[in-house]
């Protein structure tokens, strides 16, 4: 209650200010503070969400890079081991019994049945290229074999990374008159991995 004296009046009037008006002003100030706090919490939450997304993007980028590096390392190891695998190696068919010897006849048979080996080697492509003696480059098929230089053994339709390579002997049986002899040429085996970047 507030007492007010007016001019010319000896009586004082008592004014009643309802608690509703006072509490309304207090409620508005409280509501403003609550709204400010809510906006502040939303801003802080949004900030941490953005920071978290940035960290995840950086981590996933590193993960893709490490997956590509792992594929590259596997293809390097496979290029070194492939020449000695049963599907490619000369074995005892030739007198040498050497390592890194690829049987040309066996590889051509493998190339024609490559569908059976789908997913056997986890690589993007396998190629063998004759290096010496130098000839004009021709893809090998059943018609021009053995007068060719490039054997595309296996290829997936994916984004390929740089190929890992290894030197090998590419050997086959040749016939002169009635005699068979071993003919070996210098070649390189190329193994490409899938670039996952």
trRosetta pair geometry for C-beta under 8 A, 3 or more apart (Angstrom, degrees):
i j d omega theta_ij theta_ji phi_ij phi_ji
1 14 5.3 -12 -168 -168 119 102
1 15 6.9 149 -157 72 63 50
1 16 6.0 -31 -104 -99 79 62
1 17 7.8 175 -98 18 29 77
2 14 7.5 144 71 -156 40 54
2 15 4.9 -20 62 59 92 104
2 17 6.6 43 -4 -14 111 111
3 12 4.7 9 -170 167 104 133
3 13 7.4 148 -154 74 55 42
3 14 6.1 -30 -99 -99 67 66
3 15 7.9 179 -90 17 18 79
4 12 6.7 149 67 -164 36 80
4 13 5.3 -24 62 62 92 93
4 15 5.9 39 -4 -15 118 116
5 9 7.0 -169 -168 80 65 92
5 12 5.4 -49 -82 -106 74 85
6 9 4.6 37 70 30 94 123
6 13 7.0 31 -14 1 108 116
9 13 7.9 21 119 -30 149 97
17 21 5.9 -87 179 55 90 130
17 22 6.7 84 133 -38 113 104
18 21 5.4 103 68 -1 82 93
18 22 7.7 -158 102 6 50 85
19 22 5.6 -58 -151 45 45 109
19 23 5.6 39 154 -17 76 112
20 23 6.0 -59 -138 44 24 104
20 24 6.0 36 156 -31 62 108
21 24 5.6 -50 -147 27 27 118
21 25 7.1 25 156 -14 59 100
22 25 6.2 -56 -159 33 33 106
22 26 6.5 26 148 -13 66 109
23 26 5.3 -57 -146 43 39 112
23 27 5.9 47 151 -28 70 102
24 27 5.5 -48 -143 32 29 113
24 28 6.6 31 155 -20 61 101
25 28 5.8 -50 -150 32 33 111
25 29 6.7 30 152 -15 63 104
26 29 5.8 -54 -151 37 35 110
26 30 6.2 35 150 -19 66 108
27 30 5.5 -58 -147 40 32 112
27 31 6.1 35 154 -22 67 105
28 31 5.6 -51 -144 36 31 112
28 32 6.4 35 154 -22 63 103
29 32 5.7 -50 -151 32 32 113
29 33 6.6 31 151 -18 63 104
30 33 5.7 -54 -150 35 33 111
30 34 6.3 33 151 -19 66 105
31 34 5.6 -53 -146 37 33 112
31 35 6.2 34 154 -19 66 105
32 35 5.7 -55 -147 38 30 111
32 36 6.3 32 153 -20 65 105
33 36 5.7 -51 -147 35 31 112
33 37 6.3 31 153 -18 64 106
34 37 5.7 -55 -149 38 31 111
34 38 6.3 33 151 -22 65 105
35 38 5.5 -51 -144 35 33 112
35 39 6.4 31 156 -16 65 104
36 39 5.9 -55 -148 38 30 109
36 40 6.2 31 152 -20 64 109
37 40 5.6 -55 -146 37 31 114
37 41 6.3 32 154 -19 65 105
38 41 5.8 -53 -148 37 30 110
38 42 6.3 30 153 -18 64 106
39 42 5.6 -54 -146 38 32 112
39 43 6.2 33 154 -20 66 106
40 43 5.7 -53 -147 35 30 111
40 44 6.4 28 155 -17 64 106
41 44 5.8 -54 -145 38 31 109
41 45 6.2 31 155 -18 65 108
42 45 5.7 -55 -144 39 30 111
42 46 6.1 31 156 -19 65 108
43 46 5.7 -53 -144 38 29 112
43 47 6.3 35 153 -24 62 105
44 47 5.6 -52 -150 32 31 116
44 48 6.6 25 154 -13 64 105
45 48 6.0 -58 -150 39 31 105
45 49 6.3 33 152 -21 66 107
46 49 5.6 -52 -145 36 32 114
46 50 6.4 32 156 -18 65 105
47 50 5.9 -58 -152 37 28 109
47 51 6.4 27 152 -17 64 107
48 51 5.5 -50 -143 38 35 113
48 52 6.2 40 155 -21 65 105
49 52 5.7 -55 -148 37 29 113
49 53 6.4 30 153 -19 64 104
50 53 5.7 -51 -146 35 32 111
50 54 6.4 35 153 -20 64 104
51 54 5.7 -53 -150 35 32 114
51 55 6.5 32 152 -19 64 105
52 55 5.7 -54 -148 36 32 111
52 56 6.4 32 153 -19 65 106
53 56 5.6 -54 -147 37 33 112
53 57 6.4 35 154 -21 66 103
54 57 5.8 -52 -149 33 30 111
54 58 6.5 29 154 -16 64 105
55 58 5.8 -56 -151 37 31 110
55 59 6.3 31 152 -19 66 108
56 59 5.6 -55 -144 38 32 111
56 60 6.1 28 159 -17 67 107
57 60 6.0 -56 -143 39 28 107
57 61 6.3 32 155 -22 63 107
58 61 5.8 -54 -149 34 29 113
58 62 6.5 27 153 -15 62 107
59 62 5.7 -60 -153 40 31 110
59 63 6.2 35 149 -25 66 106
60 63 5.2 -49 -144 33 36 117
60 64 6.5 39 156 -19 66 99
61 64 6.0 -50 -151 33 31 109
61 65 6.5 30 150 -16 62 107
62 65 5.5 -55 -147 39 34 113
62 66 6.2 31 155 -18 68 106
63 66 5.9 -54 -144 38 30 107
63 67 6.4 33 153 -21 63 105
64 67 5.6 -53 -148 34 31 113
64 68 6.5 31 153 -18 64 105
64 196 5.6 -146 -159 116 83 97
64 197 5.4 112 146 -107 118 56
65 68 5.8 -55 -151 37 31 111
65 69 6.4 33 151 -19 65 106
65 197 6.7 44 -86 -93 59 106
66 69 5.4 -49 -144 37 36 115
66 70 6.3 40 153 -22 65 103
67 70 5.7 -52 -149 35 31 113
67 71 6.5 33 151 -19 63 103
67 196 4.9 -44 106 65 120 148
68 71 5.6 -51 -149 35 33 112
68 72 6.4 35 151 -21 65 104
68 161 6.6 137 -165 -77 99 145
68 193 7.6 133 -159 115 61 126
68 195 5.8 31 -131 -146 116 58
68 196 5.1 -150 -70 42 84 86
68 197 5.5 -4 -57 -39 150 92
69 72 5.6 -53 -149 35 32 113
69 73 6.4 32 153 -18 65 105
70 73 5.7 -52 -147 36 32 111
70 74 6.3 33 153 -19 64 106
71 74 5.7 -55 -148 37 31 112
71 75 6.4 29 155 -19 65 105
71 161 6.8 127 105 14 118 143
71 193 3.8 143 148 174 101 135
71 194 5.8 -97 -161 54 155 68
71 195 7.7 -164 84 -87 145 34
71 196 6.8 133 -10 -8 146 109
72 75 5.9 -55 -149 35 30 109
72 76 6.6 34 151 -21 63 103
72 161 6.0 -86 -86 117 95 154
72 162 7.6 33 -126 60 111 85
72 164 7.1 132 -170 -49 67 117
72 193 5.4 -135 -80 33 45 151
73 76 5.7 -51 -152 32 34 114
73 77 6.6 30 152 -14 65 105
74 77 5.8 -56 -150 39 33 109
74 78 6.1 32 153 -19 67 109
74 122 7.0 -27 141 86 146 105
74 123 7.6 -157 114 -83 104 88
74 193 6.7 110 67 -103 94 129
75 78 5.4 -52 -140 40 34 112
75 79 6.2 42 156 -27 65 101
75 123 5.5 109 -105 -121 97 114
75 161 7.7 178 17 72 157 115
75 163 7.5 -118 154 -151 137 48
75 164 4.5 151 121 16 95 125
75 191 4.4 -173 -168 118 91 107
75 192 6.6 -22 -148 177 152 8
75 193 4.1 -122 -34 -50 137 103
76 79 5.8 -49 -149 29 28 112
76 80 6.9 23 153 -13 60 105
76 164 4.2 -144 -88 -140 58 155
76 191 7.8 -166 -67 71 23 119
77 80 5.9 -60 -157 37 34 109
77 81 6.2 14 154 -6 69 114
78 81 5.8 -65 -138 48 33 101
78 82 5.5 48 162 -47 72 105
78 121 6.6 110 -160 -158 144 113
78 123 6.2 -144 86 -58 162 134
78 164 7.6 110 59 73 81 132
78 191 5.2 -172 93 -178 108 169
79 82 6.1 -35 -129 13 23 117
79 164 4.4 -145 -12 113 146 102
79 165 6.0 -140 -167 -128 147 10
79 166 4.4 155 147 -12 96 110
79 189 5.8 170 -153 102 81 101
79 190 7.3 -14 -118 -141 121 20
79 191 4.3 -144 -71 16 90 120
80 83 7.8 -67 177 20 26 100
80 166 5.4 155 -88 -87 50 151
81 84 6.1 -78 -167 49 51 100
81 85 6.4 64 141 -49 82 97
82 85 5.5 -40 -151 4 40 118
82 88 5.8 50 155 16 76 157
82 121 7.7 29 -106 -116 115 144
82 126 7.0 -172 -157 -138 159 128
82 166 7.7 153 44 44 99 135
82 189 6.0 -157 81 149 126 154
82 191 6.7 156 -19 -64 149 132
83 88 5.7 -101 -132 116 32 131
83 89 6.4 89 152 -89 52 75
83 99 7.3 89 106 167 112 67
83 100 4.5 38 114 -131 152 50
83 101 6.8 117 168 36 107 24
83 102 5.3 -86 -138 -61 85 93
83 166 6.6 -122 -17 102 126 129
83 168 4.6 -165 -111 -112 140 127
83 189 6.0 -161 -63 -7 98 151
84 88 7.6 6 17 77 12 104
84 89 5.2 40 -146 -83 32 127
84 99 5.6 -16 -85 -149 119 84
84 100 6.9 -37 -52 -61 90 43
85 88 5.3 60 62 26 86 99
85 89 6.2 175 65 -22 32 100
86 89 6.3 -49 -107 31 24 107
86 91 7.5 42 -133 -70 64 119
87 106 7.2 165 169 152 44 115
87 110 5.6 89 179 -107 100 143
87 117 7.6 74 -130 -102 155 147
88 102 4.9 -42 171 -128 97 91
88 103 6.9 166 172 32 40 77
88 106 6.7 155 -133 104 26 122
88 107 6.1 39 -127 -81 75 95
88 110 7.5 -40 -80 -9 65 164
89 101 6.3 65 -157 77 69 76
89 102 6.9 -72 -103 -105 29 45
89 103 6.7 37 117 -9 25 99
90 93 5.5 -124 178 52 70 99
90 94 4.7 -30 172 17 130 116
90 96 7.0 29 101 60 151 105
90 97 7.8 -140 96 -98 109 26
90 98 7.3 30 49 52 135 74
90 101 3.8 -39 1 121 126 116
90 102 6.8 63 -45 95 82 1
90 103 4.8 139 -101 -61 54 87
90 169 7.6 -20 -33 89 137 107
90 171 5.4 25 -100 54 130 131
91 94 7.9 118 71 21 51 75
91 97 7.8 -21 158 -118 30 65
91 103 7.2 -18 16 -40 87 132
92 97 6.1 11 -104 -93 64 94
93 103 6.1 51 54 -105 147 131
93 173 7.9 -95 159 -50 109 109
94 97 7.4 -161 85 -42 76 45
94 101 6.7 -119 49 162 140 147
94 103 7.8 -170 -21 -95 111 91
94 171 5.4 -7 -68 138 154 155
94 182 4.9 93 -137 -123 104 143
94 184 7.6 74 -150 -65 157 115
95 182 6.5 -135 15 -12 93 150
96 101 6.3 150 84 -78 131 160
96 169 7.9 -8 73 84 166 160
96 171 7.9 -162 21 -71 131 164
96 182 7.6 -174 -16 142 102 165
96 184 7.9 27 -17 -54 149 153
98 101 4.9 102 76 -34 91 125
98 169 6.9 47 84 26 132 141
100 166 7.0 -124 -130 144 117 114
100 167 6.9 41 174 100 141 65
100 168 4.7 -141 176 -119 85 70
100 169 6.4 97 117 9 80 81
101 168 6.8 159 -98 -174 18 88
101 169 4.6 -20 -114 65 72 109
101 171 5.8 0 -172 3 101 125
101 184 7.4 -54 -138 -126 100 128
102 106 7.7 -136 176 63 68 109
102 107 6.1 32 166 -46 110 131
102 128 6.5 -143 114 -126 166 149
102 168 5.0 44 -10 151 110 138
102 169 6.9 174 24 82 68 52
102 170 5.3 -20 70 -107 103 63
102 171 7.1 154 75 22 47 73
102 187 6.9 -71 44 67 128 135
102 189 7.0 135 -51 -66 149 122
103 106 3.7 55 93 13 116 117
103 107 6.5 166 88 -16 61 83
103 171 6.2 -40 -107 73 49 86
103 172 7.2 104 -167 -90 59 60
104 107 5.8 -57 -148 35 30 111
104 108 6.6 29 155 -18 64 104
104 146 6.3 49 146 -124 145 116
104 170 5.3 72 -71 173 101 89
104 171 6.3 -152 -9 82 95 30
104 172 3.9 -50 50 -62 124 109
105 108 5.9 -56 -152 35 31 109
105 109 6.6 28 152 -15 64 106
105 172 5.5 121 -33 -129 89 94
105 173 7.0 -5 -30 18 139 91
106 109 5.7 -56 -152 38 33 111
106 110 6.2 35 149 -21 66 106
107 110 5.4 -51 -145 37 34 115
107 111 6.3 41 152 -27 65 101
107 128 6.4 -22 -171 17 160 151
107 151 5.8 50 138 155 127 160
107 153 6.3 -76 -168 -97 97 116
108 111 5.6 -45 -147 29 33 115
108 112 6.9 29 155 -14 61 102
108 140 6.7 -105 -103 149 98 128
108 142 7.3 123 179 -91 117 66
108 145 5.7 59 -119 -124 151 154
108 151 7.2 -101 -81 -129 68 130
109 112 6.1 -58 -154 36 32 107
109 113 6.6 0 157 9 66 112
110 113 6.2 -79 -148 55 30 90
110 114 6.5 66 151 -78 68 75
110 117 7.3 17 -170 -13 94 148
110 153 6.4 3 107 -150 113 106
111 114 5.8 -9 -152 -43 33 114
111 140 7.5 124 29 99 175 111
111 151 6.4 -115 -69 -173 144 101
111 152 7.5 99 -136 83 122 53
111 153 5.4 -106 -90 -126 89 57
112 142 7.1 51 -80 -60 129 115
113 116 5.2 -10 160 15 93 119
113 117 7.5 87 118 -9 78 99
114 117 5.5 -66 -159 44 52 107
114 118 7.6 89 144 -59 70 68
114 153 6.7 157 -100 168 129 62
114 154 5.6 -180 -156 -94 130 80
115 118 5.9 -7 -166 -36 45 110
117 120 4.1 -61 -168 10 79 136
117 121 7.2 18 161 2 111 87
117 154 7.0 -83 99 -97 121 131
119 122 7.3 18 -164 -87 57 67
121 126 6.6 44 84 -43 157 131
121 154 6.7 114 53 86 123 166
123 126 6.3 85 88 -53 137 88
123 154 7.4 90 79 100 102 126
123 156 7.8 175 109 3 49 118
123 191 5.3 -63 -154 -173 157 97
123 192 6.5 121 171 75 102 48
123 193 5.8 -78 -140 -98 76 55
123 194 7.6 177 -166 -22 36 80
124 155 7.2 12 149 -149 65 56
124 156 5.0 -104 -149 47 56 106
124 158 5.2 -116 -126 65 107 111
124 159 8.0 -83 -123 86 149 33
124 160 4.4 175 123 -107 153 90
124 161 7.4 140 12 22 145 71
124 192 4.5 -63 70 107 108 95
124 193 5.7 93 0 172 105 12
124 194 4.6 142 -65 -67 109 66
125 152 7.3 -42 -167 -157 111 88
125 154 6.1 178 -146 97 46 68
125 155 4.2 16 -113 -109 101 73
125 156 6.7 -133 -60 22 69 68
125 160 6.1 -12 6 -113 116 141
125 163 7.5 -59 77 -101 104 111
125 190 7.5 -1 109 112 98 96
125 191 7.4 176 89 -150 55 40
125 192 4.4 19 47 41 93 113
126 153 4.4 -42 96 67 103 116
126 154 4.4 39 31 42 100 100
126 155 7.8 -134 31 -61 54 59
126 189 7.2 -13 -167 -173 86 96
126 190 7.2 156 -155 84 39 59
126 191 5.6 -3 -105 -105 74 74
126 192 7.9 -144 -64 22 36 73
127 150 6.6 -14 -172 -167 112 89
127 151 6.6 157 -160 83 59 56
127 152 5.3 -22 -107 -108 93 56
127 153 6.5 -172 -94 13 32 83
127 155 7.9 36 -60 -69 94 102
127 163 7.5 -38 38 -136 110 153
127 189 7.4 161 87 -157 47 51
127 190 4.5 -8 61 57 95 107
127 192 8.0 34 4 -10 102 103
128 150 7.6 158 83 -154 52 43
128 151 4.4 0 55 54 97 108
128 153 6.5 60 -5 -31 96 113
128 168 7.3 -59 -137 58 108 134
128 170 6.5 129 165 -97 128 127
128 187 5.5 26 178 160 93 135
128 188 7.3 169 -153 83 54 41
128 189 5.2 -22 -101 -103 79 71
128 190 7.5 -172 -80 18 30 75
129 149 6.3 27 -159 152 69 85
129 150 5.2 -4 -108 -106 80 75
129 151 7.7 -155 -70 26 41 67
129 187 6.2 164 84 -161 39 86
129 188 5.3 -15 61 58 91 89
129 190 6.7 31 -1 -10 108 115
130 133 7.9 -10 158 56 118 46
130 135 6.7 16 95 31 133 111
130 148 8.0 144 3 113 128 50
130 149 4.4 -106 43 -144 107 73
130 150 7.6 -108 15 -58 79 44
130 170 6.2 -94 -97 43 83 153
130 185 5.5 1 -141 124 107 134
130 186 7.4 99 -163 83 64 53
130 187 5.0 -51 -102 -99 45 94
131 134 7.7 -28 162 -85 43 66
131 167 7.9 -47 11 -128 149 90
131 185 7.9 168 49 151 61 93
131 186 4.8 -60 64 112 103 98
131 187 5.8 163 2 -112 85 30
131 188 5.7 70 -44 -16 121 98
132 185 6.4 -167 90 -173 57 85
132 186 4.1 25 45 47 99 117
133 185 6.6 -84 9 -136 67 114
135 138 7.6 -54 126 11 114 98
135 147 7.7 -152 -175 -169 155 68
135 149 5.3 -171 74 -67 107 120
136 149 7.4 -159 96 -9 34 136
137 149 5.0 -95 -126 65 54 135
137 150 5.9 34 -165 -21 93 118
138 144 5.9 -91 142 134 137 155
138 147 7.2 15 62 125 147 71
138 148 4.3 -105 94 -131 101 77
138 149 5.7 103 40 17 64 85
138 150 6.9 -173 87 26 33 88
139 148 6.4 -26 113 -165 19 129
139 150 5.2 -48 -104 79 53 104
139 151 7.9 118 -162 -96 61 29
139 152 6.5 -18 -145 -2 107 108
140 144 6.7 -136 -135 82 47 97
140 145 5.6 62 -164 -87 96 87
140 146 7.9 -4 -129 -134 114 42
140 148 3.8 156 -88 97 71 147
140 149 7.6 -164 -49 45 91 25
140 150 6.3 -158 -9 82 85 45
140 151 4.5 -16 34 -91 136 75
140 152 7.8 179 45 14 86 64
141 144 5.9 62 51 29 78 89
141 145 6.8 -128 86 -33 30 93
141 148 7.4 127 13 -68 54 163
142 145 6.0 -38 -135 7 27 121
144 147 5.4 -94 175 72 83 86
144 148 4.9 96 114 -57 111 110
145 148 6.2 -47 -92 12 50 119
146 172 5.9 -151 -105 58 150 168
148 151 7.4 105 110 -65 118 74
152 155 5.8 -17 176 -28 111 123
156 194 7.1 -33 78 -80 136 109
158 194 4.8 -20 123 -124 144 105
158 195 7.9 168 138 36 97 65
159 194 6.7 80 70 -163 66 70
159 195 4.7 -80 121 60 100 97
160 163 7.6 6 161 -64 120 80
160 192 4.3 11 -165 157 118 137
160 193 7.3 130 -155 73 67 34
160 194 6.8 -64 -105 -107 48 41
160 195 6.3 66 141 -5 12 99
161 192 6.2 167 62 -169 61 83
161 193 4.9 -12 42 69 118 85
161 194 7.0 49 -6 115 96 9
161 195 4.0 132 -64 -67 86 95
162 192 7.3 -143 128 -125 17 86
163 190 4.1 13 167 -173 143 104
163 191 6.2 142 -160 66 83 30
163 192 4.4 -54 -93 -74 81 81
164 190 7.3 148 74 -155 38 54
164 191 5.2 -23 61 64 91 90
164 192 7.7 165 15 -85 66 34
164 193 7.6 41 -5 -20 106 100
165 188 5.1 10 -174 174 120 112
165 189 6.5 159 -151 80 65 47
165 190 4.9 -22 -95 -97 91 68
165 191 7.5 170 -83 18 41 68
166 188 7.0 158 76 -157 32 69
166 189 5.4 -13 58 55 86 97
167 186 6.9 -24 -163 -166 102 93
167 187 7.6 142 -158 84 56 41
167 188 5.7 -41 -100 -101 51 75
168 187 5.3 -32 72 77 87 90
168 188 6.9 138 21 -114 82 22
168 189 5.3 44 -6 -19 133 105
169 184 4.6 -5 -179 -171 111 122
169 185 7.4 139 -162 66 62 31
169 186 6.9 -45 -108 -101 57 45
169 187 7.2 99 -152 26 12 89
170 184 6.7 143 71 -157 41 63
170 185 5.0 -29 64 65 98 85
170 186 7.4 33 16 127 92 5
170 187 3.9 54 -26 -7 122 138
171 182 5.8 -7 -166 -174 117 98
171 183 6.8 156 -150 84 63 44
171 184 4.1 -25 -93 -96 89 86
171 185 7.7 168 -80 17 43 60
172 182 7.8 154 79 -153 27 57
172 183 5.7 -22 64 64 75 93
173 180 5.2 -7 -173 -170 107 116
173 181 7.5 147 -155 74 61 28
173 182 6.6 -43 -101 -99 56 53
173 183 7.5 115 -144 18 9 86
174 180 7.0 149 77 -155 40 62
174 181 5.6 -26 64 65 92 79
174 182 7.6 110 19 -150 86 7
174 183 4.3 52 -17 -17 125 127
175 178 7.8 -25 -170 -146 99 14
175 179 7.1 157 -153 84 59 40
175 180 5.4 -33 -96 -96 71 69
176 179 5.7 -18 68 66 78 91
176 181 6.7 -4 14 10 107 114
